[in-house]
């Protein structure tokens, strides 16, 4: 059994993944800002830790505790993140920076601090939650997509750097998943872009009702990656992920643009 850290475990994919890993008997640390939202996981045996991924002191404290108690982790699941929508024109650079702090730099700092322990063991698995949004794009999602495209490239480089040390790096690319993502995204998007020149686009996105997959679909993919002797470099799961990524790759920019914009009107 492995020592595992799951970030962003207070809801959605992170919580579902932690439940699945606990079911298999792993020692699971769960980290999030909302410790109270992880009570159910704690009752099942998870070890809850308060951590804001953008606060250096929080990240360092989590790493120090796990290192003290278990010498580090065998598996790191970088799930913490959120989606921020709004037009480029309407989104402040401070807000854009915060999107990168959560979705990329916080994850990167936590990973930096846990890599030495994995190198000492000569093994480990790092699972980075990207998104189909790391391969495709949608209107008003510029900064979110920028962070996920960055996660893809960062993870690819990390994978080849760590391969000589026996450490696997896995990218998970969810499609549309029924989590708090939409709730966190919609109102701030409308606050930014719901009343100006992009109002029609923003209102259309806010009204859209689309089918979504449950978080367990992604949790299952992560569990498969953790259990594999030689995990795949990428796991794709969830509504619309494969068809949209296929369309983006093979249709070309202008056809893909028309396809996406046909859904926003």
C-alpha positions as CSV (number, residue, x, y, z in Angstrom):
1,X,0.0,0.0,0.0
2,X,1.1,3.5,-0.8
3,X,1.4,6.9,1.0
4,X,-0.7,9.2,-1.1
5,X,-1.4,13.0,-0.9
6,X,-4.6,14.3,-2.7
7,X,-5.0,18.0,-3.0
8,X,-8.3,19.8,-3.5
9,X,-10.0,16.9,-1.7
10,X,-12.9,18.9,-0.1
11,X,-15.2,18.2,-3.1
12,X,-15.6,16.8,-6.6
13,X,-12.8,14.8,-8.2
14,X,-10.4,15.1,-5.2
15,X,-13.0,13.8,-2.7
16,X,-14.1,11.0,-5.0
17,X,-10.5,10.0,-5.6
18,X,-9.7,10.0,-1.9
19,X,-12.7,7.7,-1.2
20,X,-11.6,5.3,-3.9
21,X,-8.0,5.1,-2.7
22,X,-9.1,4.6,0.9
23,X,-11.3,1.8,-0.3
24,X,-8.1,0.1,-1.6
25,X,-6.3,0.4,1.8
26,X,-3.8,3.2,1.0
27,X,-2.7,5.7,3.6
28,X,-4.3,8.9,2.2
29,X,-3.5,12.5,3.2
30,X,-6.1,14.9,2.0
31,X,-5.5,18.6,1.7
32,X,-7.7,21.6,1.1
33,X,-8.6,25.0,2.5
34,X,-11.9,23.7,3.8
35,X,-10.9,21.1,6.4
36,X,-14.5,20.8,7.6
37,X,-15.6,19.6,4.2
38,X,-13.3,16.6,4.5
39,X,-14.9,15.3,7.7
40,X,-16.4,12.4,5.9
41,X,-13.0,11.4,4.5
42,X,-11.5,11.7,8.0
43,X,-14.1,9.4,9.4
44,X,-13.0,6.8,6.8
45,X,-9.4,7.1,7.9
46,X,-8.0,9.8,5.7
47,X,-5.6,12.3,7.3
48,X,-7.0,15.9,6.7
49,X,-4.6,18.8,6.3
50,X,-5.5,22.5,5.9
51,X,-3.6,23.9,2.9
52,X,-4.1,26.9,0.7
53,X,-2.0,25.9,-2.4
54,X,-1.0,29.5,-2.9
55,X,0.5,29.9,0.6
56,X,4.1,28.9,0.9
57,X,3.8,28.3,4.6
58,X,0.8,26.0,4.2
59,X,2.5,24.0,1.5
60,X,5.8,23.7,3.4
61,X,3.9,22.6,6.6
62,X,2.1,19.8,4.7
63,X,5.3,18.5,3.2
64,X,7.1,18.6,6.5
65,X,4.4,16.7,8.3
66,X,4.2,13.9,5.7
67,X,8.0,13.7,5.5
68,X,8.2,13.5,9.3
69,X,5.5,10.8,9.6
70,X,6.2,8.7,6.5
71,X,9.4,10.0,4.8
72,X,7.4,11.5,2.0
73,X,4.8,10.3,-0.4
74,X,4.7,7.5,-2.9
75,X,2.0,9.2,-4.9
76,X,1.1,12.9,-5.3
77,X,-2.2,13.7,-6.9
78,X,-2.2,17.4,-7.9
79,X,-6.0,18.0,-8.1
80,X,-6.4,21.5,-6.5
81,X,-7.5,24.1,-9.1
82,X,-10.5,26.1,-10.3
83,X,-11.9,27.7,-13.5
84,X,-12.0,31.4,-14.0
85,X,-14.0,32.7,-17.0
86,X,-14.4,36.2,-18.4
87,X,-13.2,38.0,-21.5
88,X,-9.5,39.0,-21.7
89,X,-10.6,42.6,-21.8
90,X,-12.7,42.4,-18.7
91,X,-10.3,40.2,-16.5
92,X,-7.8,42.0,-14.4
93,X,-4.2,40.9,-14.5
94,X,-4.3,40.4,-10.8
95,X,-7.2,37.9,-11.2
96,X,-5.3,36.2,-14.1
97,X,-2.2,35.9,-11.9
98,X,-4.2,34.3,-9.2
99,X,-5.5,31.7,-11.7
100,X,-1.9,30.8,-12.5
101,X,-1.0,30.8,-8.8
102,X,-3.6,28.1,-8.0
103,X,-3.6,26.0,-11.2
104,X,0.1,26.0,-11.9
105,X,2.5,27.6,-9.5
106,X,1.0,26.2,-6.3
107,X,1.0,22.7,-7.8
108,X,4.6,23.2,-9.0
109,X,5.9,24.3,-5.6
110,X,4.3,21.4,-3.8
111,X,5.7,19.0,-6.4
112,X,9.2,20.5,-6.1
113,X,9.2,19.9,-2.3
114,X,8.0,16.3,-2.6
115,X,10.3,15.2,-5.5
116,X,13.4,14.7,-3.3
117,X,11.7,12.1,-1.1
118,X,10.6,10.2,-4.2
119,X,14.2,10.3,-5.6
120,X,15.5,8.9,-2.4
121,X,13.1,6.0,-2.7
122,X,13.9,5.5,-6.4
123,X,10.2,5.5,-7.3
124,X,7.0,7.5,-7.2
125,X,4.0,8.7,-9.2
126,X,2.9,12.2,-9.8
127,X,-0.6,12.7,-11.2
128,X,-1.4,16.1,-12.5
129,X,-5.0,17.1,-13.2
130,X,-5.1,19.0,-16.4
131,X,-8.3,19.1,-18.5
132,X,-9.6,18.7,-22.0
133,X,-9.2,22.5,-21.6
134,X,-5.4,21.9,-21.9
135,X,-5.9,20.8,-25.5
136,X,-9.0,22.8,-26.6
137,X,-10.4,26.2,-26.0
138,X,-13.7,27.9,-25.4
139,X,-14.9,31.5,-25.4
140,X,-14.3,33.6,-22.3
141,X,-11.9,30.9,-20.9
142,X,-8.6,32.4,-21.9
143,X,-6.9,32.4,-18.6
144,X,-8.2,29.1,-17.5
145,X,-7.2,27.4,-20.7
146,X,-3.8,29.2,-20.5
147,X,-3.1,27.5,-17.1
148,X,-4.2,24.1,-18.4
149,X,-2.1,24.3,-21.5
150,X,0.8,25.3,-19.2
151,X,0.1,22.2,-17.0
152,X,0.4,20.0,-20.1
153,X,3.7,21.4,-21.1
154,X,5.1,21.5,-17.6
155,X,4.1,17.9,-16.9
156,X,5.6,16.7,-20.2
157,X,9.0,18.2,-19.3
158,X,8.7,16.9,-15.7
159,X,8.0,13.4,-17.0
160,X,11.3,13.2,-19.0
161,X,13.3,14.8,-16.2
162,X,12.1,12.3,-13.6
163,X,12.1,9.1,-15.6
164,X,15.7,8.3,-14.8
165,X,14.8,8.4,-11.1
166,X,12.0,5.9,-11.4
167,X,9.3,8.5,-11.0
168,X,6.2,8.5,-13.3
169,X,4.4,11.6,-14.3
170,X,0.8,11.2,-15.4
171,X,-1.6,13.8,-16.9
172,X,-5.3,13.3,-16.5
173,X,-7.6,15.2,-18.9
174,X,-11.2,15.3,-17.7
175,X,-14.1,16.3,-19.9
176,X,-17.2,17.9,-18.4
177,X,-17.6,16.7,-14.8
178,X,-20.4,17.4,-12.4
179,X,-18.5,19.3,-9.7
180,X,-18.5,22.7,-8.1
181,X,-16.5,23.9,-11.1
182,X,-19.6,25.4,-12.8
183,X,-20.9,27.2,-9.7
184,X,-17.5,28.7,-9.1
185,X,-17.2,29.8,-12.7
186,X,-20.6,31.2,-13.7
187,X,-21.3,34.1,-11.3
188,X,-17.7,35.6,-11.5
189,X,-17.9,35.3,-15.3
190,X,-21.2,37.3,-15.3
191,X,-19.8,39.8,-12.9
192,X,-16.9,40.4,-15.3
193,X,-18.5,40.1,-18.7
194,X,-22.2,39.8,-18.3
195,X,-23.1,43.5,-18.9
196,X,-20.7,44.9,-21.4
197,X,-19.7,44.0,-25.0
198,X,-19.4,40.3,-24.2
199,X,-22.7,40.1,-22.4
200,X,-24.4,38.0,-25.1
201,X,-21.6,35.4,-25.1
202,X,-21.5,35.3,-21.3
203,X,-25.2,35.0,-20.8
204,X,-25.3,32.2,-23.4
205,X,-22.5,30.3,-21.6
206,X,-24.3,30.8,-18.2
207,X,-27.6,29.4,-19.6
208,X,-26.0,26.3,-21.2
209,X,-27.2,23.0,-19.9
210,X,-25.0,20.2,-20.9
211,X,-24.6,16.6,-19.8
212,X,-21.8,15.9,-17.4
213,X,-20.0,12.8,-16.0
214,X,-19.8,12.1,-12.3
215,X,-16.5,12.7,-10.5
216,X,-16.1,9.0,-10.0
217,X,-15.3,8.6,-13.8
218,X,-12.1,10.6,-13.2
219,X,-11.4,9.0,-9.8
220,X,-11.5,5.6,-11.5
221,X,-8.9,6.8,-14.1
222,X,-6.6,8.1,-11.4
223,X,-6.9,4.8,-9.4
224,X,-5.9,2.9,-12.6
225,X,-2.9,5.1,-13.1
226,X,-1.8,4.7,-9.4
227,X,-2.1,0.9,-9.6
228,X,-0.4,0.5,-13.0
229,X,3.2,-0.8,-13.0
230,X,3.7,1.3,-16.1
231,X,1.0,4.0,-16.2
232,X,0.1,5.7,-19.4
233,X,1.3,9.3,-19.8
234,X,-2.2,10.5,-20.3
235,X,-5.7,9.4,-19.2
236,X,-8.7,11.0,-20.9
237,X,-12.2,10.6,-19.4
238,X,-15.6,12.4,-19.0
239,X,-18.2,13.9,-21.3
240,X,-17.0,15.4,-24.6
241,X,-13.3,15.1,-23.8
242,X,-12.4,12.7,-26.6
243,X,-14.7,14.2,-29.3
244,X,-13.6,17.8,-28.6
245,X,-10.0,16.9,-28.5
246,X,-10.3,15.0,-31.7
247,X,-12.1,17.9,-33.4
248,X,-9.4,20.3,-32.2
249,X,-6.6,18.2,-33.5
250,X,-8.0,17.3,-36.9
251,X,-10.5,20.0,-38.0
252,X,-8.1,22.9,-38.0
253,X,-8.5,26.3,-36.3
254,X,-11.3,27.8,-38.3
255,X,-13.5,24.8,-38.4
256,X,-13.0,24.2,-34.7
257,X,-13.8,27.9,-34.1
258,X,-17.1,27.6,-35.9
259,X,-18.0,24.4,-34.1
260,X,-17.4,26.0,-30.7
261,X,-19.1,29.3,-31.5
262,X,-22.2,27.5,-33.0
263,X,-22.9,26.5,-29.4
264,X,-22.8,30.1,-28.2
265,X,-25.4,32.3,-29.7
